[in-house]
Amino acid sequence: MAEEKVSQSWTLFLGPIRETLERVPPLDGPFDPQAAWEHKYSVCTLTPERGAKGEHPRPIGKLVLNRKPGAQGTFSLDVNFAISTRGPSGMRTQASLTCAADRLASLRKWELRSEAVEGGKPVKDTAITETAAIERGMLVRHGRRERRVSLRNPLTSNWTLMEAVQRLPFHDLPPQHFDMLEELDLHKPEQTLRPVADVHVEMGGRKVRLYGFRQLGRGILPVHYWLDDRHRLIAVTGSLRGYIWERA
């Protein structure tokens, strides 16, 4: 039964990126998720190609996360996110976040700038800037107008969760309940994160064990986070999009 569950996890949640993972070299050397680090990921779609069987990742962009420890149980996370939407057109987002160094990397405050690009250059009059902070259980956002949202649960984001899972134990972790801002924009309430069975995969010609976490919740498809035995986040799959390790 255990082997069957592992096989199902592989087929459903790692199968679409199996060949891509095989080209990722195994990562050697120590890694401290609490320290300063920079990780770069390839962003890809996980939708079926026309006329093809199964799912085939198609690269559409890059994500760079840069973490620095802070004072009083916090850390900063700089995010650079760029994707192509059609041909030379795309979107680029840069954000600087301050988060609590808790199990969910709960958001404290951030600054964000997002803009359309054409041929790698910003498109005039498309830039959106925003500052936001958590104040007395309230999310307060300042952009083109002020918005206030009352919070019932800890608030994190899909980008900060990619930092948080690297500090979590692989086993004996109770379900983590939270709300999420997808790309610091769309509010996804009532999310849950919990460990799943580990799997063995081929990376760079070697067998590597990956440890997993599964996120379920309102407004999303299941998301899976896959880490190596040093707690490096190697891949994220789900919601029709994948993030696959490129380099540190």
matplotlib code that plots the C-alpha trace (Angstrom):
import matplotlib.pyplot as plt

x = [0.0, 2.8, 4.5, 1.2, 0.8, 4.3, 3.7, 0.5, 2.2, 4.9, 2.5, 0.2, 2.5, 6.0, 5.4, 5.0, 8.5, 10.3, 12.4, 13.2, 14.3, 16.7, 18.6, 19.1, 22.4, 22.2, 23.2, 26.1, 27.4, 25.7, 22.7, 21.3, 17.7, 18.0, 21.0, 21.3, 20.8, 19.7, 17.8, 16.8, 14.0, 12.7, 8.9, 7.0, 3.4, 2.1, -0.7, -1.0, 0.5, -1.9, -1.9, 0.4, -0.3, 0.3, 1.8, 5.1, 6.7, 7.1, 9.5, 7.8, 10.0, 12.3, 11.9, 14.7, 14.4, 17.0, 16.7, 18.5, 18.1, 16.7, 16.3, 13.8, 12.7, 12.3, 13.9, 13.7, 12.9, 13.6, 11.5, 12.2, 9.6, 9.3, 7.1, 6.2, 2.5, 2.7, 5.7, 7.9, 5.2, 5.2, 5.0, 7.8, 7.4, 9.9, 9.0, 10.8, 9.2, 9.7, 8.4, 8.3, 10.7, 7.8, 6.6, 4.6, 6.9, 4.0, 3.9, 4.7, 5.1, 6.2, 6.8, 6.0, 6.3, 4.8, 4.8, 4.2, 7.2, 7.6, 10.8, 12.4, 11.5, 8.9, 5.7, 4.8, 2.0, 1.6, 3.6, 1.7, 3.3, 2.1, 3.1, 1.4, 1.6, -0.1, -1.5, -3.4, -4.9, -5.6, -4.0, -3.6, -2.6, -1.6, -1.6, -4.0, -6.3, -6.2, -7.6, -8.2, -8.9, -9.6, -7.5, -8.7, -5.6, -1.9, -1.2, 1.6, 2.1, 3.1, 6.6, 7.2, 5.9, 8.7, 11.0, 9.0, 8.9, 12.7, 12.7, 10.0, 10.5, 9.8, 7.8, 5.6, 4.4, 0.8, -1.4, -0.6, -3.6, -3.3, -4.5, -2.4, -1.9, -1.1, 1.7, 0.9, -2.4, -5.2, -6.5, -6.8, -8.4, -8.5, -5.3, -3.6, -0.1, 1.0, 3.8, 3.4, 5.3, 8.8, 9.8, 13.0, 13.8, 16.6, 18.6, 21.8, 22.2, 21.8, 18.9, 17.8, 15.1, 12.7, 10.6, 7.2, 4.5, 1.0, -1.0, -4.8, -7.3, -10.0, -9.4, -6.4, -5.5, -3.3, 0.3, 3.3, 6.6, 9.6, 12.9, 16.2, 17.6, 19.4, 16.0, 16.7, 13.5, 14.0, 10.6, 7.0, 4.2, 0.5, -2.1, -1.0, 2.4, 5.8, 9.0, 12.1, 15.5, 18.2, 20.9, 21.9]
y = [0.0, 2.4, 1.8, 2.3, 5.7, 6.8, 5.7, 7.7, 10.7, 10.4, 9.9, 12.7, 15.4, 14.8, 12.9, 16.0, 17.3, 14.0, 14.5, 18.0, 16.9, 14.3, 17.2, 18.9, 17.9, 16.6, 19.4, 18.7, 20.6, 22.1, 24.3, 26.3, 27.5, 30.0, 31.8, 34.1, 32.5, 33.0, 30.5, 30.7, 28.7, 28.1, 28.8, 26.5, 25.7, 22.2, 22.1, 19.5, 20.4, 20.4, 16.9, 15.5, 12.9, 13.8, 17.0, 18.6, 21.6, 24.6, 27.3, 30.7, 32.6, 32.9, 33.3, 34.5, 34.5, 36.2, 35.7, 37.6, 37.1, 40.0, 41.2, 40.1, 36.9, 38.3, 37.9, 39.8, 38.2, 39.9, 38.5, 38.9, 37.2, 37.5, 35.5, 35.6, 35.8, 35.7, 36.0, 38.9, 40.1, 39.5, 40.7, 41.5, 41.9, 42.9, 42.8, 43.3, 41.6, 41.5, 38.2, 36.6, 33.6, 31.4, 28.1, 29.9, 33.0, 35.2, 38.5, 41.7, 44.3, 44.6, 46.9, 45.8, 47.0, 45.2, 46.1, 44.8, 44.3, 44.0, 42.7, 42.9, 46.6, 48.1, 49.2, 52.8, 53.5, 49.9, 50.0, 49.2, 50.0, 49.0, 49.1, 46.9, 46.0, 43.9, 46.2, 44.9, 41.9, 44.0, 43.9, 47.5, 48.0, 51.3, 51.5, 53.3, 53.3, 52.1, 48.7, 47.1, 43.4, 41.9, 38.7, 35.6, 33.4, 33.9, 35.4, 34.3, 34.2, 31.5, 33.0, 33.2, 29.6, 28.6, 29.9, 28.5, 24.9, 24.8, 25.3, 22.8, 19.2, 16.5, 14.4, 14.9, 18.3, 19.1, 20.6, 24.3, 26.5, 29.9, 32.4, 33.1, 36.0, 34.5, 36.7, 39.2, 39.9, 37.3, 36.3, 32.6, 31.8, 28.6, 26.9, 23.9, 22.5, 19.1, 16.5, 13.8, 10.6, 11.0, 9.7, 8.7, 10.5, 10.6, 13.9, 14.1, 10.4, 9.7, 8.5, 11.3, 11.2, 14.2, 15.0, 16.6, 18.9, 19.3, 22.5, 22.3, 25.1, 27.3, 28.7, 26.6, 23.2, 21.0, 22.3, 20.1, 21.3, 18.9, 19.2, 17.4, 15.9, 19.2, 21.0, 22.8, 23.4, 21.6, 21.9, 23.1, 21.6, 22.5, 25.0, 24.4, 25.9, 24.5, 25.9, 23.9, 24.5, 26.2, 27.3, 28.9]
z = [0.0, 0.9, -2.4, -4.3, -2.6, -3.5, -7.1, -7.3, -5.9, -8.5, -11.4, -10.4, -9.0, -10.3, -13.5, -15.6, -14.7, -14.5, -17.6, -16.6, -13.2, -14.8, -16.2, -12.9, -11.3, -7.8, -5.3, -3.0, -0.1, 3.0, 3.1, 6.0, 5.2, 8.2, 6.6, 3.7, 0.3, -3.3, -5.3, -9.0, -10.5, -14.1, -14.3, -16.6, -17.6, -16.8, -19.3, -22.1, -25.4, -28.4, -30.0, -27.3, -24.7, -21.1, -19.8, -20.9, -19.1, -21.3, -19.8, -19.6, -17.2, -14.1, -10.4, -8.2, -4.4, -2.2, 1.6, 4.3, 8.1, 10.0, 13.5, 16.1, 14.5, 11.0, 7.6, 4.3, 0.9, -2.4, -5.3, -9.0, -11.1, -14.9, -17.3, -21.0, -21.8, -25.6, -27.9, -26.7, -24.3, -20.6, -17.1, -14.6, -10.8, -8.2, -4.5, -1.2, 1.7, 5.5, 7.0, 10.4, 10.7, 11.7, 10.2, 7.4, 6.8, 7.8, 6.0, 7.9, 5.2, 1.6, -1.4, -4.9, -8.5, -11.5, -15.1, -18.6, -20.8, -24.6, -26.0, -22.6, -22.2, -19.9, -21.5, -20.8, -18.3, -17.2, -13.9, -10.7, -7.3, -3.9, -0.3, 2.3, 6.0, 8.6, 11.3, 14.3, 12.5, 9.4, 5.9, 4.8, 1.2, -0.5, -4.3, -6.5, -3.5, 0.1, 0.8, 4.2, 4.8, 8.2, 8.8, 10.7, 9.9, 9.5, 6.0, 3.7, -0.1, -2.6, -2.8, 0.9, 1.3, -1.0, 1.7, 4.6, 3.6, 3.6, 7.4, 8.2, 9.5, 7.0, 9.4, 12.5, 11.4, 12.3, 9.5, 9.1, 8.5, 6.8, 4.2, 1.1, -1.3, -4.7, -6.2, -3.4, -5.1, -5.1, -1.7, -1.2, 2.2, 4.2, 3.0, 4.6, 4.4, 5.5, 4.7, 2.1, 1.3, 0.0, -3.4, -5.3, -8.5, -11.1, -11.0, -13.0, -13.3, -9.6, -7.4, -5.1, -2.4, -2.4, 0.6, 0.0, 1.3, 0.0, 0.0, -0.4, 0.0, -1.5, -4.9, -5.8, -7.3, -5.1, -4.9, -4.0, -2.7, -3.2, -1.2, -1.1, 2.1, 2.9, 2.8, -0.5, -2.4, -5.8, -7.4, -6.9, -9.0, -9.1, -10.2, -13.8, -13.1, -12.0, -10.5, -11.1, -9.6, -11.8, -9.4, -6.1]

ax = plt.figure().add_subplot(projection="3d")
ax.plot(x, y, z, "-o")
ax.set_aspect("equal")
plt.show()
